[in-house]
Amino acid sequence: MTTTIQISDTLHSEMIKRKLFDRETYEEVIWDLIEDTKELNEQTKTEIAKARAEIKAGQFHTLAQVKEQLVL
């Protein structure tokens, strides 16, 4: 279902600023805003906590180390 809404000139200007590219639709802009406000799911929260623990424990490689290994 397609519908039309009325928005203020100020909001219209703000939506134009939020477009990632010129041909992006306002619907895409709105979906991006909705996605940004969604809560992370439990699996993602768990993975983030695990990654933070690994970093704290020193279990990571720097970009410089990875570049060095790839240049071999």
PyMOL Python script that loads the backbone (N, CA, C, O; Angstrom):
from pymol import cmd

cmd.read_pdbstr("""\
ATOM      1  N   MET A   1       0.839  -1.168   0.000  1.00  0.00           N
ATOM      2  CA  MET A   1       0.000   0.000   0.000  1.00  0.00           C
ATOM      3  C   MET A   1       0.889   1.238   0.000  1.00  0.00           C
ATOM      4  O   MET A   1       1.798   1.356   0.822  1.00  0.00           O
ATOM      5  N   THR A   2       0.634   2.125  -0.890  1.00  0.00           N
ATOM      6  CA  THR A   2       1.358   3.383  -0.966  1.00  0.00           C
ATOM      7  C   THR A   2       0.499   4.478  -0.383  1.00  0.00           C
ATOM      8  O   THR A   2      -0.714   4.516  -0.590  1.00  0.00           O
ATOM      9  N   THR A   3       1.151   5.380   0.358  1.00  0.00           N
ATOM     10  CA  THR A   3       0.408   6.481   0.957  1.00  0.00           C
ATOM     11  C   THR A   3       1.216   7.762   0.825  1.00  0.00           C
ATOM     12  O   THR A   3       2.418   7.719   0.562  1.00  0.00           O
ATOM     13  N   THR A   4       0.582   8.859   1.000  1.00  0.00           N
ATOM     14  CA  THR A   4       1.224  10.171   0.953  1.00  0.00           C
ATOM     15  C   THR A   4       1.141  10.790   2.338  1.00  0.00           C
ATOM     16  O   THR A   4       0.110  10.708   3.006  1.00  0.00           O
ATOM     17  N   ILE A   5       2.234  11.411   2.762  1.00  0.00           N
ATOM     18  CA  ILE A   5       2.229  12.105   4.045  1.00  0.00           C
ATOM     19  C   ILE A   5       2.665  13.545   3.841  1.00  0.00           C
ATOM     20  O   ILE A   5       3.347  13.866   2.868  1.00  0.00           O
ATOM     21  N   GLN A   6       2.270  14.398   4.755  1.00  0.00           N
ATOM     22  CA  GLN A   6       2.700  15.786   4.710  1.00  0.00           C
ATOM     23  C   GLN A   6       3.772  15.995   5.772  1.00  0.00           C
ATOM     24  O   GLN A   6       3.619  15.584   6.922  1.00  0.00           O
ATOM     25  N   ILE A   7       4.858  16.641   5.364  1.00  0.00           N
ATOM     26  CA  ILE A   7       5.933  16.960   6.308  1.00  0.00           C
ATOM     27  C   ILE A   7       6.302  18.429   6.148  1.00  0.00           C
ATOM     28  O   ILE A   7       6.045  19.037   5.109  1.00  0.00           O
ATOM     29  N   SER A   8       6.891  18.976   7.163  1.00  0.00           N
ATOM     30  CA  SER A   8       7.282  20.385   7.123  1.00  0.00           C
ATOM     31  C   SER A   8       8.497  20.560   6.216  1.00  0.00           C
ATOM     32  O   SER A   8       9.201  19.600   5.901  1.00  0.00           O
ATOM     33  N   ASP A   9       8.724  21.794   5.810  1.00  0.00           N
ATOM     34  CA  ASP A   9       9.905  22.102   5.001  1.00  0.00           C
ATOM     35  C   ASP A   9      11.187  21.785   5.770  1.00  0.00           C
ATOM     36  O   ASP A   9      12.179  21.349   5.187  1.00  0.00           O
ATOM     37  N   THR A  10      11.155  22.007   7.075  1.00  0.00           N
ATOM     38  CA  THR A  10      12.328  21.727   7.907  1.00  0.00           C
ATOM     39  C   THR A  10      12.656  20.241   7.894  1.00  0.00           C
ATOM     40  O   THR A  10      13.815  19.860   7.729  1.00  0.00           O
ATOM     41  N   LEU A  11      11.633  19.396   8.068  1.00  0.00           N
ATOM     42  CA  LEU A  11      11.850  17.957   8.037  1.00  0.00           C
ATOM     43  C   LEU A  11      12.300  17.502   6.655  1.00  0.00           C
ATOM     44  O   LEU A  11      13.166  16.635   6.534  1.00  0.00           O
ATOM     45  N   HIS A  12      11.717  18.079   5.626  1.00  0.00           N
ATOM     46  CA  HIS A  12      12.111  17.744   4.257  1.00  0.00           C
ATOM     47  C   HIS A  12      13.593  18.049   4.043  1.00  0.00           C
ATOM     48  O   HIS A  12      14.321  17.241   3.467  1.00  0.00           O
ATOM     49  N   SER A  13      14.028  19.199   4.503  1.00  0.00           N
ATOM     50  CA  SER A  13      15.448  19.566   4.382  1.00  0.00           C
ATOM     51  C   SER A  13      16.338  18.583   5.130  1.00  0.00           C
ATOM     52  O   SER A  13      17.405  18.206   4.646  1.00  0.00           O
ATOM     53  N   GLU A  14      15.895  18.174   6.305  1.00  0.00           N
ATOM     54  CA  GLU A  14      16.662  17.223   7.110  1.00  0.00           C
ATOM     55  C   GLU A  14      16.748  15.866   6.409  1.00  0.00           C
ATOM     56  O   GLU A  14      17.801  15.228   6.428  1.00  0.00           O
ATOM     57  N   MET A  15      15.665  15.427   5.798  1.00  0.00           N
ATOM     58  CA  MET A  15      15.672  14.148   5.090  1.00  0.00           C
ATOM     59  C   MET A  15      16.606  14.201   3.888  1.00  0.00           C
ATOM     60  O   MET A  15      17.287  13.221   3.584  1.00  0.00           O
ATOM     61  N   ILE A  16      16.640  15.322   3.216  1.00  0.00           N
ATOM     62  CA  ILE A  16      17.555  15.478   2.083  1.00  0.00           C
ATOM     63  C   ILE A  16      18.999  15.326   2.563  1.00  0.00           C
ATOM     64  O   ILE A  16      19.807  14.684   1.891  1.00  0.00           O
ATOM     65  N   LYS A  17      19.330  15.904   3.709  1.00  0.00           N
ATOM     66  CA  LYS A  17      20.686  15.808   4.262  1.00  0.00           C
ATOM     67  C   LYS A  17      21.057  14.371   4.614  1.00  0.00           C
ATOM     68  O   LYS A  17      22.227  13.995   4.546  1.00  0.00           O
ATOM     69  N   ARG A  18      20.066  13.571   4.988  1.00  0.00           N
ATOM     70  CA  ARG A  18      20.325  12.200   5.435  1.00  0.00           C
ATOM     71  C   ARG A  18      20.431  11.197   4.292  1.00  0.00           C
ATOM     72  O   ARG A  18      20.769  10.036   4.522  1.00  0.00           O
ATOM     73  N   LYS A  19      20.151  11.620   3.085  1.00  0.00           N
ATOM     74  CA  LYS A  19      20.283  10.724   1.938  1.00  0.00           C
ATOM     75  C   LYS A  19      21.752  10.361   1.750  1.00  0.00           C
ATOM     76  O   LYS A  19      22.627  11.224   1.813  1.00  0.00           O
ATOM     77  N   LEU A  20      22.011   9.081   1.518  1.00  0.00           N
ATOM     78  CA  LEU A  20      23.376   8.629   1.288  1.00  0.00           C
ATOM     79  C   LEU A  20      23.795   8.862  -0.159  1.00  0.00           C
ATOM     80  O   LEU A  20      24.984   9.007  -0.445  1.00  0.00           O
ATOM     81  N   PHE A  21      22.838   8.899  -1.065  1.00  0.00           N
ATOM     82  CA  PHE A  21      23.094   9.195  -2.463  1.00  0.00           C
ATOM     83  C   PHE A  21      21.864   9.888  -3.040  1.00  0.00           C
ATOM     84  O   PHE A  21      20.765   9.753  -2.501  1.00  0.00           O
ATOM     85  N   ASP A  22      22.040  10.624  -4.127  1.00  0.00           N
ATOM     86  CA  ASP A  22      20.970  11.477  -4.662  1.00  0.00           C
ATOM     87  C   ASP A  22      19.691  10.724  -5.001  1.00  0.00           C
ATOM     88  O   ASP A  22      18.596  11.245  -4.789  1.00  0.00           O
ATOM     89  N   ARG A  23      19.809   9.516  -5.521  1.00  0.00           N
ATOM     90  CA  ARG A  23      18.622   8.784  -5.973  1.00  0.00           C
ATOM     91  C   ARG A  23      17.973   7.950  -4.872  1.00  0.00           C
ATOM     92  O   ARG A  23      17.015   7.223  -5.131  1.00  0.00           O
ATOM     93  N   GLU A  24      18.482   8.049  -3.656  1.00  0.00           N
ATOM     94  CA  GLU A  24      17.888   7.321  -2.539  1.00  0.00           C
ATOM     95  C   GLU A  24      16.486   7.876  -2.262  1.00  0.00           C
ATOM     96  O   GLU A  24      16.277   9.090  -2.250  1.00  0.00           O
ATOM     97  N   THR A  25      15.543   6.979  -2.043  1.00  0.00           N
ATOM     98  CA  THR A  25      14.171   7.424  -1.789  1.00  0.00           C
ATOM     99  C   THR A  25      14.012   7.821  -0.324  1.00  0.00           C
ATOM    100  O   THR A  25      14.814   7.446   0.532  1.00  0.00           O
ATOM    101  N   TYR A  26      12.965   8.583  -0.061  1.00  0.00           N
ATOM    102  CA  TYR A  26      12.684   8.951   1.327  1.00  0.00           C
ATOM    103  C   TYR A  26      12.306   7.721   2.140  1.00  0.00           C
ATOM    104  O   TYR A  26      12.572   7.665   3.340  1.00  0.00           O
ATOM    105  N   GLU A  27      11.691   6.742   1.502  1.00  0.00           N
ATOM    106  CA  GLU A  27      11.378   5.503   2.215  1.00  0.00           C
ATOM    107  C   GLU A  27      12.663   4.826   2.692  1.00  0.00           C
ATOM    108  O   GLU A  27      12.728   4.338   3.819  1.00  0.00           O
ATOM    109  N   GLU A  28      13.678   4.799   1.837  1.00  0.00           N
ATOM    110  CA  GLU A  28      14.962   4.208   2.235  1.00  0.00           C
ATOM    111  C   GLU A  28      15.595   4.980   3.389  1.00  0.00           C
ATOM    112  O   GLU A  28      16.179   4.382   4.292  1.00  0.00           O
ATOM    113  N   VAL A  29      15.480   6.299   3.361  1.00  0.00           N
ATOM    114  CA  VAL A  29      15.999   7.126   4.449  1.00  0.00           C
ATOM    115  C   VAL A  29      15.285   6.778   5.757  1.00  0.00           C
ATOM    116  O   VAL A  29      15.923   6.631   6.799  1.00  0.00           O
ATOM    117  N   ILE A  30      13.972   6.649   5.695  1.00  0.00           N
ATOM    118  CA  ILE A  30      13.190   6.318   6.896  1.00  0.00           C
ATOM    119  C   ILE A  30      13.561   4.932   7.415  1.00  0.00           C
ATOM    120  O   ILE A  30      13.725   4.756   8.622  1.00  0.00           O
ATOM    121  N   TRP A  31      13.697   3.938   6.523  1.00  0.00           N
ATOM    122  CA  TRP A  31      14.086   2.591   6.958  1.00  0.00           C
ATOM    123  C   TRP A  31      15.458   2.600   7.616  1.00  0.00           C
ATOM    124  O   TRP A  31      15.679   1.896   8.601  1.00  0.00           O
ATOM    125  N   ASP A  32      16.387   3.400   7.074  1.00  0.00           N
ATOM    126  CA  ASP A  32      17.717   3.513   7.702  1.00  0.00           C
ATOM    127  C   ASP A  32      17.608   4.075   9.113  1.00  0.00           C
ATOM    128  O   ASP A  32      18.289   3.607  10.025  1.00  0.00           O
ATOM    129  N   LEU A  33      16.755   5.073   9.293  1.00  0.00           N
ATOM    130  CA  LEU A  33      16.557   5.658  10.619  1.00  0.00           C
ATOM    131  C   LEU A  33      15.953   4.643  11.584  1.00  0.00           C
ATOM    132  O   LEU A  33      16.354   4.567  12.745  1.00  0.00           O
ATOM    133  N   ILE A  34      14.997   3.870  11.101  1.00  0.00           N
ATOM    134  CA  ILE A  34      14.381   2.838  11.942  1.00  0.00           C
ATOM    135  C   ILE A  34      15.416   1.799  12.338  1.00  0.00           C
ATOM    136  O   ILE A  34      15.477   1.393  13.499  1.00  0.00           O
ATOM    137  N   GLU A  35      16.224   1.369  11.389  1.00  0.00           N
ATOM    138  CA  GLU A  35      17.256   0.364  11.667  1.00  0.00           C
ATOM    139  C   GLU A  35      18.238   0.867  12.729  1.00  0.00           C
ATOM    140  O   GLU A  35      18.672   0.108  13.596  1.00  0.00           O
ATOM    141  N   ASP A  36      18.579   2.147  12.650  1.00  0.00           N
ATOM    142  CA  ASP A  36      19.519   2.725  13.612  1.00  0.00           C
ATOM    143  C   ASP A  36      18.977   2.741  15.037  1.00  0.00           C
ATOM    144  O   ASP A  36      19.755   2.788  15.990  1.00  0.00           O
ATOM    145  N   THR A  37      17.662   2.704  15.196  1.00  0.00           N
ATOM    146  CA  THR A  37      17.081   2.782  16.534  1.00  0.00           C
ATOM    147  C   THR A  37      16.691   1.417  17.104  1.00  0.00           C
ATOM    148  O   THR A  37      16.256   1.320  18.251  1.00  0.00           O
ATOM    149  N   LYS A  38      16.847   0.369  16.300  1.00  0.00           N
ATOM    150  CA  LYS A  38      16.474  -0.968  16.773  1.00  0.00           C
ATOM    151  C   LYS A  38      17.467  -1.470  17.811  1.00  0.00           C
ATOM    152  O   LYS A  38      18.654  -1.146  17.772  1.00  0.00           O
ATOM    153  N   GLU A  39      16.961  -2.254  18.722  1.00  0.00           N
ATOM    154  CA  GLU A  39      17.780  -2.892  19.758  1.00  0.00           C
ATOM    155  C   GLU A  39      18.568  -4.038  19.127  1.00  0.00           C
ATOM    156  O   GLU A  39      18.055  -4.751  18.265  1.00  0.00           O
ATOM    157  N   LEU A  40      19.816  -4.209  19.560  1.00  0.00           N
ATOM    158  CA  LEU A  40      20.607  -5.334  19.084  1.00  0.00           C
ATOM    159  C   LEU A  40      20.025  -6.630  19.623  1.00  0.00           C
ATOM    160  O   LEU A  40      19.540  -6.673  20.754  1.00  0.00           O
ATOM    161  N   ASN A  41      20.070  -7.697  18.812  1.00  0.00           N
ATOM    162  CA  ASN A  41      19.551  -8.968  19.301  1.00  0.00           C
ATOM    163  C   ASN A  41      20.561  -9.603  20.258  1.00  0.00           C
ATOM    164  O   ASN A  41      21.710  -9.168  20.331  1.00  0.00           O
ATOM    165  N   GLU A  42      20.136 -10.619  20.979  1.00  0.00           N
ATOM    166  CA  GLU A  42      20.963 -11.238  22.021  1.00  0.00           C
ATOM    167  C   GLU A  42      22.240 -11.852  21.452  1.00  0.00           C
ATOM    168  O   GLU A  42      23.293 -11.779  22.084  1.00  0.00           O
ATOM    169  N   GLN A  43      22.158 -12.454  20.272  1.00  0.00           N
ATOM    170  CA  GLN A  43      23.351 -13.056  19.671  1.00  0.00           C
ATOM    171  C   GLN A  43      24.405 -11.987  19.392  1.00  0.00           C
ATOM    172  O   GLN A  43      25.588 -12.191  19.666  1.00  0.00           O
ATOM    173  N   THR A  44      23.982 -10.860  18.853  1.00  0.00           N
ATOM    174  CA  THR A  44      24.914  -9.772  18.563  1.00  0.00           C
ATOM    175  C   THR A  44      25.524  -9.231  19.848  1.00  0.00           C
ATOM    176  O   THR A  44      26.726  -8.969  19.900  1.00  0.00           O
ATOM    177  N   LYS A  45      24.707  -9.060  20.887  1.00  0.00           N
ATOM    178  CA  LYS A  45      25.223  -8.584  22.170  1.00  0.00           C
ATOM    179  C   LYS A  45      26.263  -9.552  22.732  1.00  0.00           C
ATOM    180  O   LYS A  45      27.283  -9.126  23.273  1.00  0.00           O
ATOM    181  N   THR A  46      26.003 -10.856  22.604  1.00  0.00           N
ATOM    182  CA  THR A  46      26.936 -11.874  23.092  1.00  0.00           C
ATOM    183  C   THR A  46      28.245 -11.817  22.317  1.00  0.00           C
ATOM    184  O   THR A  46      29.324 -11.894  22.904  1.00  0.00           O
ATOM    185  N   GLU A  47      28.148 -11.683  20.985  1.00  0.00           N
ATOM    186  CA  GLU A  47      29.351 -11.614  20.158  1.00  0.00           C
ATOM    187  C   GLU A  47      30.180 -10.372  20.468  1.00  0.00           C
ATOM    188  O   GLU A  47      31.409 -10.439  20.479  1.00  0.00           O
ATOM    189  N   ILE A  48      29.535  -9.258  20.716  1.00  0.00           N
ATOM    190  CA  ILE A  48      30.243  -8.025  21.073  1.00  0.00           C
ATOM    191  C   ILE A  48      30.960  -8.202  22.409  1.00  0.00           C
ATOM    192  O   ILE A  48      32.117  -7.806  22.548  1.00  0.00           O
ATOM    193  N   ALA A  49      30.282  -8.791  23.386  1.00  0.00           N
ATOM    194  CA  ALA A  49      30.900  -9.029  24.697  1.00  0.00           C
ATOM    195  C   ALA A  49      32.110  -9.958  24.560  1.00  0.00           C
ATOM    196  O   ALA A  49      33.141  -9.734  25.195  1.00  0.00           O
ATOM    197  N   LYS A  50      31.984 -10.989  23.739  1.00  0.00           N
ATOM    198  CA  LYS A  50      33.094 -11.929  23.513  1.00  0.00           C
ATOM    199  C   LYS A  50      34.274 -11.206  22.861  1.00  0.00           C
ATOM    200  O   LYS A  50      35.419 -11.392  23.272  1.00  0.00           O
ATOM    201  N   ALA A  51      34.000 -10.394  21.860  1.00  0.00           N
ATOM    202  CA  ALA A  51      35.057  -9.649  21.169  1.00  0.00           C
ATOM    203  C   ALA A  51      35.764  -8.690  22.119  1.00  0.00           C
ATOM    204  O   ALA A  51      36.988  -8.565  22.077  1.00  0.00           O
ATOM    205  N   ARG A  52      35.006  -8.016  22.972  1.00  0.00           N
ATOM    206  CA  ARG A  52      35.612  -7.101  23.940  1.00  0.00           C
ATOM    207  C   ARG A  52      36.516  -7.853  24.917  1.00  0.00           C
ATOM    208  O   ARG A  52      37.588  -7.370  25.281  1.00  0.00           O
ATOM    209  N   ALA A  53      36.077  -9.029  25.334  1.00  0.00           N
ATOM    210  CA  ALA A  53      36.890  -9.838  26.248  1.00  0.00           C
ATOM    211  C   ALA A  53      38.182 -10.290  25.566  1.00  0.00           C
ATOM    212  O   ALA A  53      39.245 -10.283  26.187  1.00  0.00           O
ATOM    213  N   GLU A  54      38.098 -10.681  24.299  1.00  0.00           N
ATOM    214  CA  GLU A  54      39.289 -11.095  23.554  1.00  0.00           C
ATOM    215  C   GLU A  54      40.278  -9.939  23.417  1.00  0.00           C
ATOM    216  O   GLU A  54      41.486 -10.126  23.566  1.00  0.00           O
ATOM    217  N   ILE A  55      39.763  -8.752  23.134  1.00  0.00           N
ATOM    218  CA  ILE A  55      40.635  -7.575  23.012  1.00  0.00           C
ATOM    219  C   ILE A  55      41.297  -7.273  24.345  1.00  0.00           C
ATOM    220  O   ILE A  55      42.497  -7.002  24.400  1.00  0.00           O
ATOM    221  N   LYS A  56      40.522  -7.317  25.417  1.00  0.00           N
ATOM    222  CA  LYS A  56      41.057  -7.050  26.753  1.00  0.00           C
ATOM    223  C   LYS A  56      42.143  -8.061  27.117  1.00  0.00           C
ATOM    224  O   LYS A  56      43.105  -7.722  27.807  1.00  0.00           O
ATOM    225  N   ALA A  57      41.987  -9.315  26.650  1.00  0.00           N
ATOM    226  CA  ALA A  57      42.964 -10.370  26.936  1.00  0.00           C
ATOM    227  C   ALA A  57      44.152 -10.329  25.969  1.00  0.00           C
ATOM    228  O   ALA A  57      45.069 -11.144  26.075  1.00  0.00           O
ATOM    229  N   GLY A  58      44.133  -9.394  25.042  1.00  0.00           N
ATOM    230  CA  GLY A  58      45.246  -9.267  24.101  1.00  0.00           C
ATOM    231  C   GLY A  58      45.186 -10.249  22.946  1.00  0.00           C
ATOM    232  O   GLY A  58      46.182 -10.448  22.251  1.00  0.00           O
ATOM    233  N   GLN A  59      44.046 -10.858  22.734  1.00  0.00           N
ATOM    234  CA  GLN A  59      43.894 -11.852  21.671  1.00  0.00           C
ATOM    235  C   GLN A  59      43.395 -11.180  20.392  1.00  0.00           C
ATOM    236  O   GLN A  59      42.246 -11.358  19.989  1.00  0.00           O
ATOM    237  N   PHE A  60      44.270 -10.414  19.769  1.00  0.00           N
ATOM    238  CA  PHE A  60      43.911  -9.728  18.533  1.00  0.00           C
ATOM    239  C   PHE A  60      45.172  -9.442  17.728  1.00  0.00           C
ATOM    240  O   PHE A  60      46.282  -9.559  18.247  1.00  0.00           O
ATOM    241  N   HIS A  61      45.008  -9.071  16.478  1.00  0.00           N
ATOM    242  CA  HIS A  61      46.106  -8.684  15.604  1.00  0.00           C
ATOM    243  C   HIS A  61      45.843  -7.260  15.131  1.00  0.00           C
ATOM    244  O   HIS A  61      44.712  -6.911  14.794  1.00  0.00           O
ATOM    245  N   THR A  62      46.877  -6.451  15.108  1.00  0.00           N
ATOM    246  CA  THR A  62      46.733  -5.091  14.612  1.00  0.00           C
ATOM    247  C   THR A  62      46.718  -5.122  13.094  1.00  0.00           C
ATOM    248  O   THR A  62      47.113  -6.113  12.480  1.00  0.00           O
ATOM    249  N   LEU A  63      46.261  -4.033  12.491  1.00  0.00           N
ATOM    250  CA  LEU A  63      46.257  -3.928  11.040  1.00  0.00           C
ATOM    251  C   LEU A  63      47.675  -4.043  10.503  1.00  0.00           C
ATOM    252  O   LEU A  63      47.903  -4.687   9.479  1.00  0.00           O
ATOM    253  N   ALA A  64      48.621  -3.427  11.183  1.00  0.00           N
ATOM    254  CA  ALA A  64      50.021  -3.494  10.751  1.00  0.00           C
ATOM    255  C   ALA A  64      50.523  -4.940  10.752  1.00  0.00           C
ATOM    256  O   ALA A  64      51.237  -5.343   9.834  1.00  0.00           O
ATOM    257  N   GLN A  65      50.160  -5.721  11.766  1.00  0.00           N
ATOM    258  CA  GLN A  65      50.571  -7.128  11.825  1.00  0.00           C
ATOM    259  C   GLN A  65      49.966  -7.932  10.678  1.00  0.00           C
ATOM    260  O   GLN A  65      50.647  -8.758  10.070  1.00  0.00           O
ATOM    261  N   VAL A  66      48.717  -7.699  10.387  1.00  0.00           N
ATOM    262  CA  VAL A  66      48.059  -8.428   9.303  1.00  0.00           C
ATOM    263  C   VAL A  66      48.685  -8.059   7.962  1.00  0.00           C
ATOM    264  O   VAL A  66      48.935  -8.931   7.130  1.00  0.00           O
ATOM    265  N   LYS A  67      48.939  -6.769   7.752  1.00  0.00           N
ATOM    266  CA  LYS A  67      49.585  -6.334   6.509  1.00  0.00           C
ATOM    267  C   LYS A  67      50.942  -6.998   6.354  1.00  0.00           C
ATOM    268  O   LYS A  67      51.296  -7.465   5.272  1.00  0.00           O
ATOM    269  N   GLU A  68      51.701  -7.035   7.446  1.00  0.00           N
ATOM    270  CA  GLU A  68      53.038  -7.643   7.424  1.00  0.00           C
ATOM    271  C   GLU A  68      52.951  -9.133   7.048  1.00  0.00           C
ATOM    272  O   GLU A  68      53.771  -9.621   6.270  1.00  0.00           O
ATOM    273  N   GLN A  69      51.986  -9.834   7.582  1.00  0.00           N
ATOM    274  CA  GLN A  69      51.827 -11.257   7.288  1.00  0.00           C
ATOM    275  C   GLN A  69      51.389 -11.479   5.846  1.00  0.00           C
ATOM    276  O   GLN A  69      51.780 -12.476   5.239  1.00  0.00           O
ATOM    277  N   LEU A  70      50.606 -10.596   5.292  1.00  0.00           N
ATOM    278  CA  LEU A  70      50.116 -10.745   3.930  1.00  0.00           C
ATOM    279  C   LEU A  70      51.169 -10.395   2.897  1.00  0.00           C
ATOM    280  O   LEU A  70      51.088 -10.867   1.763  1.00  0.00           O
ATOM    281  N   VAL A  71      52.143  -9.592   3.248  1.00  0.00           N
ATOM    282  CA  VAL A  71      53.175  -9.158   2.321  1.00  0.00           C
ATOM    283  C   VAL A  71      54.238 -10.246   2.109  1.00  0.00           C
ATOM    284  O   VAL A  71      55.003 -10.172   1.147  1.00  0.00           O
ATOM    285  N   LEU A  72      54.295 -11.228   2.970  1.00  0.00           N
ATOM    286  CA  LEU A  72      55.305 -12.294   2.874  1.00  0.00           C
ATOM    287  C   LEU A  72      55.522 -12.639   1.472  1.00  0.00           C
ATOM    288  O   LEU A  72      56.334 -13.514   1.170  1.00  0.00           O
TER     289      LEU A  72
END
""", "prot")
cmd.dss("prot")
cmd.show_as("cartoon", "prot")
cmd.util.cbc("prot")
cmd.orient("prot")
